[in-house]
Amino acid sequence: MDDGTWVDPAGTTDITFGKLLGRYKESVTQTKRSRRSEEYRIGKIMRHKIAEYSMRNLTTSILAEYRDQRLKEASNSCVCRELATISAVITHAQREWGLSINNPAKLVKKPRLPPGRNRLLKPAELDRLLHELNAERHELRSKWLVPLANLALETAMRQGELLSLLWRHVDLERRVAYLPITKNGKDRYVPLSSAAIAILKSLDRVDERVIPISQNVVLCAWPRACKRADIEDFHFHDLRHMATTRLAQKLPNVIELSAVTGHSNVQMLKRYYHTTPEELALKIG
């Protein structure tokens, strides 16, 4: 009354959370590079009973109950992503769709995230893994798996970046590879070491892609090779951790290192750099 304004609550707070999720999924999620994972996440939330609540009745306690229930079924990091998505949907509705609603997700305590992975292979383990990935040992194995793994170790590029890398974006004379789209939405140039250049020169150009295989090939072959090599709990993405740790020894400057690896901030870079007290003792003399 003092401001001379009035908002009809029936048009905002009575809308169900499920309708907001559906609208967000159709209009916002489709514009994101990570739309597949977010579509799956939103679809899972829409099948939960919290989607039936109106925004008037969707409270912090209800979302806290949802969090506790999901923690019995999923990991802490998975639940954190779901809560972040819920908060993002409501915030977007507030800012972009002009809905006068509260965001109870901002007050929900997030589960504690687990520490970053620190699984690095010893030289003997790496040799066994590359030996098992070698196509010459079995006619059904892809010949692209070994160069893919070696390029990941030399460049610290992500699996998706390597599988989408095109020959026209590789300049062997300048020793750089151009990535027009990366995980954080920015393009970047990746410097290529002499070993990376040698790997690229040894590859057959059978396609516009440098590594002409699908992600599904890697998903199927990787755990099998690890099992044959008697290596437990090692993911393809752990190669990026190993590569970052190696590069840090050559590039002590954090800004230069992040420019190579493509990390958007130093805090995230720290999760990928792993060293030992013995190595640090040698450095300080």
Legacy VTK file of the C-alpha trace (Angstrom):
# vtk DataFile Version 3.0
C-alpha trace
ASCII
DATASET POLYDATA
POINTS 285 float
0.000 0.000 0.000
2.868 2.376 0.758
4.512 1.718 -2.623
1.258 1.858 -4.552
2.027 -1.531 -6.132
0.371 -4.910 -5.899
1.305 -8.354 -7.200
-1.343 -11.016 -7.714
-0.036 -14.060 -5.785
-2.309 -16.405 -7.734
-0.278 -15.817 -10.883
3.066 -16.549 -9.290
3.123 -18.534 -6.054
0.373 -20.939 -7.154
2.389 -22.185 -10.129
3.887 -25.612 -9.524
7.609 -26.158 -9.344
7.251 -28.830 -12.017
5.998 -26.224 -14.520
9.004 -24.035 -13.803
11.306 -27.004 -14.336
9.624 -27.857 -17.627
9.808 -24.309 -18.941
13.436 -23.967 -17.894
14.301 -27.267 -19.555
12.749 -26.189 -22.852
13.962 -22.585 -22.997
17.232 -22.412 -21.059
18.781 -25.867 -20.871
18.720 -26.209 -24.666
21.173 -23.306 -24.979
23.825 -24.946 -22.794
26.701 -27.174 -23.858
25.977 -29.455 -20.892
22.307 -29.753 -21.831
22.249 -33.552 -21.864
23.337 -33.922 -18.262
21.059 -31.085 -17.143
18.106 -32.522 -19.069
18.615 -35.828 -17.308
18.934 -34.092 -13.928
15.821 -31.960 -14.413
13.861 -34.971 -15.648
14.780 -36.851 -12.484
13.668 -33.929 -10.297
10.398 -33.604 -12.243
9.560 -37.224 -11.421
9.970 -36.513 -7.711
7.061 -35.374 -5.579
8.628 -31.915 -4.988
7.669 -31.057 -8.582
4.016 -31.232 -7.538
4.384 -28.518 -4.901
3.262 -24.980 -5.689
5.886 -22.293 -5.242
3.818 -21.009 -2.323
4.259 -24.334 -0.492
7.771 -25.260 -1.604
9.726 -24.498 1.554
13.265 -24.947 2.793
12.203 -27.840 5.022
10.701 -29.684 2.037
13.908 -29.252 0.032
15.949 -30.339 3.056
13.840 -33.478 3.235
14.419 -34.004 -0.489
18.185 -33.617 0.095
18.216 -36.168 2.912
16.214 -38.666 0.867
18.437 -38.302 -2.175
21.600 -38.726 -0.093
20.437 -42.270 0.646
20.374 -42.993 -3.095
23.051 -40.778 -4.664
26.489 -39.318 -3.916
27.072 -35.985 -2.216
28.306 -34.377 -5.423
25.229 -35.578 -7.336
22.878 -34.116 -4.715
24.831 -30.841 -4.727
24.350 -30.565 -8.493
20.629 -31.213 -8.126
20.263 -28.535 -5.439
22.244 -26.114 -7.598
19.920 -26.810 -10.527
16.836 -26.256 -8.357
18.226 -22.930 -7.158
19.185 -21.882 -10.708
15.675 -22.596 -12.017
13.984 -20.518 -9.300
16.499 -17.672 -9.639
15.971 -17.584 -13.399
12.194 -17.443 -12.880
12.666 -14.497 -10.529
14.992 -12.515 -12.794
13.878 -13.379 -16.302
10.233 -14.360 -16.014
9.234 -11.722 -13.484
7.773 -14.139 -10.958
7.504 -12.794 -7.430
8.608 -15.937 -5.591
11.134 -16.871 -2.921
14.087 -19.169 -3.452
14.102 -21.674 -0.552
17.014 -23.582 -2.117
19.444 -20.828 -1.112
18.894 -21.655 2.567
19.321 -25.422 2.236
22.636 -26.694 3.578
24.616 -28.389 0.843
26.214 -31.804 1.451
29.950 -31.755 1.941
31.767 -32.448 -1.308
34.355 -35.236 -1.314
38.017 -34.263 -1.824
39.315 -34.178 -5.375
40.617 -37.391 -6.887
44.279 -38.109 -6.381
44.709 -41.288 -8.418
48.020 -41.162 -10.266
49.574 -44.154 -11.977
53.068 -45.329 -11.272
55.316 -45.750 -14.343
54.913 -49.541 -14.276
51.122 -49.231 -14.052
51.010 -46.797 -16.961
53.125 -49.158 -19.069
50.743 -52.040 -18.324
47.711 -49.931 -19.201
49.148 -48.739 -22.534
50.167 -52.330 -23.261
46.565 -53.495 -22.778
45.179 -50.635 -24.887
47.456 -51.545 -27.782
45.402 -52.739 -30.758
48.265 -54.895 -32.056
47.583 -57.337 -29.234
43.980 -57.892 -30.275
42.297 -57.349 -33.636
39.031 -56.071 -32.080
40.690 -53.222 -30.176
40.853 -49.717 -31.598
44.233 -48.459 -32.731
43.298 -44.958 -31.592
43.209 -45.668 -27.846
46.959 -45.515 -27.218
47.517 -42.207 -29.077
44.416 -40.823 -27.361
45.822 -41.649 -23.917
49.297 -40.355 -24.802
47.910 -37.088 -26.151
45.909 -36.662 -22.957
49.117 -37.082 -20.951
51.032 -34.617 -23.117
48.406 -31.879 -23.460
46.146 -32.215 -20.360
43.191 -31.932 -22.733
39.837 -33.369 -21.710
38.524 -36.509 -23.379
35.762 -34.576 -25.160
38.246 -31.983 -26.418
40.515 -34.671 -27.855
37.677 -36.592 -29.511
36.324 -33.413 -31.138
39.711 -32.004 -32.207
39.839 -31.401 -35.977
42.914 -31.537 -38.175
42.207 -28.046 -39.520
42.596 -26.744 -35.975
46.045 -28.316 -35.548
49.054 -26.251 -36.607
52.145 -28.428 -36.430
54.487 -25.586 -37.448
53.254 -23.228 -34.735
52.888 -26.221 -32.380
49.388 -25.344 -31.211
45.934 -26.902 -31.291
42.881 -24.664 -31.327
39.792 -25.572 -29.306
36.854 -23.393 -30.420
34.610 -24.622 -27.612
35.671 -25.889 -24.205
33.901 -26.944 -21.025
33.845 -23.427 -19.581
32.429 -22.002 -22.819
35.626 -20.262 -23.948
37.999 -21.079 -26.783
41.692 -21.632 -26.177
44.950 -22.583 -27.850
46.787 -25.602 -26.475
50.589 -25.613 -26.894
51.950 -28.899 -28.170
55.095 -30.512 -26.810
57.613 -32.271 -29.035
56.174 -35.603 -27.914
52.645 -34.458 -28.800
53.856 -33.348 -32.237
55.452 -36.751 -32.800
52.205 -38.509 -31.853
50.155 -36.333 -34.212
52.574 -36.879 -37.101
52.311 -40.650 -36.639
48.504 -40.676 -36.999
46.682 -41.555 -40.207
44.351 -38.848 -41.481
41.257 -40.915 -42.193
38.747 -38.328 -41.051
38.470 -34.616 -40.328
38.856 -35.561 -36.684
42.280 -36.286 -35.253
40.939 -39.205 -33.180
38.033 -40.587 -35.258
36.286 -42.687 -32.616
33.207 -42.118 -30.477
33.132 -41.581 -26.745
31.284 -44.870 -26.421
34.350 -46.718 -27.704
36.410 -45.218 -24.886
33.718 -45.883 -22.292
33.639 -49.564 -23.244
37.353 -50.167 -23.751
38.791 -48.224 -20.815
37.479 -50.251 -17.839
38.280 -53.505 -19.647
41.878 -52.428 -20.249
42.241 -51.337 -16.615
40.921 -54.691 -15.453
43.309 -56.631 -17.694
46.193 -54.438 -16.457
45.170 -55.085 -12.835
44.615 -51.354 -12.222
41.797 -50.349 -9.893
39.876 -47.080 -9.630
41.482 -45.253 -12.556
39.362 -43.119 -14.869
40.336 -41.628 -18.203
39.932 -38.157 -16.673
42.684 -39.032 -14.178
45.112 -38.667 -17.099
44.342 -34.948 -16.968
45.417 -34.908 -13.312
48.659 -36.671 -14.231
49.310 -34.309 -17.134
48.643 -31.220 -15.019
51.055 -32.451 -12.340
53.740 -33.055 -14.975
53.203 -29.654 -16.596
53.415 -27.919 -13.209
57.007 -29.097 -12.916
57.828 -27.359 -16.214
55.544 -24.351 -15.718
55.739 -23.136 -12.104
53.911 -19.966 -13.107
50.257 -20.601 -12.210
48.940 -18.256 -14.925
50.928 -20.033 -17.635
49.877 -23.434 -16.313
46.177 -22.524 -16.291
46.511 -21.165 -19.823
47.676 -24.604 -20.958
45.200 -26.690 -18.981
42.215 -24.374 -19.494
41.226 -24.117 -15.837
39.134 -21.021 -15.176
40.436 -20.398 -11.652
43.336 -21.338 -9.413
41.081 -23.099 -6.907
40.000 -25.622 -9.531
43.567 -25.967 -10.784
44.651 -27.008 -7.273
42.314 -30.012 -7.497
44.294 -31.249 -10.509
47.814 -30.575 -9.313
49.224 -33.302 -7.074
52.741 -33.405 -5.710
54.572 -35.169 -2.908
56.445 -33.783 0.119
59.620 -35.368 -1.279
59.324 -33.401 -4.529
58.711 -30.156 -2.639
61.732 -30.855 -0.391
63.960 -31.189 -3.458
62.659 -27.892 -4.842
63.334 -25.889 -1.700
66.803 -27.408 -1.349
LINES 1 286
285 0 1 2 3 4 5 6 7 8 9 10 11 12 13 14 15 16 17 18 19 20 21 22 23 24 25 26 27 28 29 30 31 32 33 34 35 36 37 38 39 40 41 42 43 44 45 46 47 48 49 50 51 52 53 54 55 56 57 58 59 60 61 62 63 64 65 66 67 68 69 70 71 72 73 74 75 76 77 78 79 80 81 82 83 84 85 86 87 88 89 90 91 92 93 94 95 96 97 98 99 100 101 102 103 104 105 106 107 108 109 110 111 112 113 114 115 116 117 118 119 120 121 122 123 124 125 126 127 128 129 130 131 132 133 134 135 136 137 138 139 140 141 142 143 144 145 146 147 148 149 150 151 152 153 154 155 156 157 158 159 160 161 162 163 164 165 166 167 168 169 170 171 172 173 174 175 176 177 178 179 180 181 182 183 184 185 186 187 188 189 190 191 192 193 194 195 196 197 198 199 200 201 202 203 204 205 206 207 208 209 210 211 212 213 214 215 216 217 218 219 220 221 222 223 224 225 226 227 228 229 230 231 232 233 234 235 236 237 238 239 240 241 242 243 244 245 246 247 248 249 250 251 252 253 254 255 256 257 258 259 260 261 262 263 264 265 266 267 268 269 270 271 272 273 274 275 276 277 278 279 280 281 282 283 284
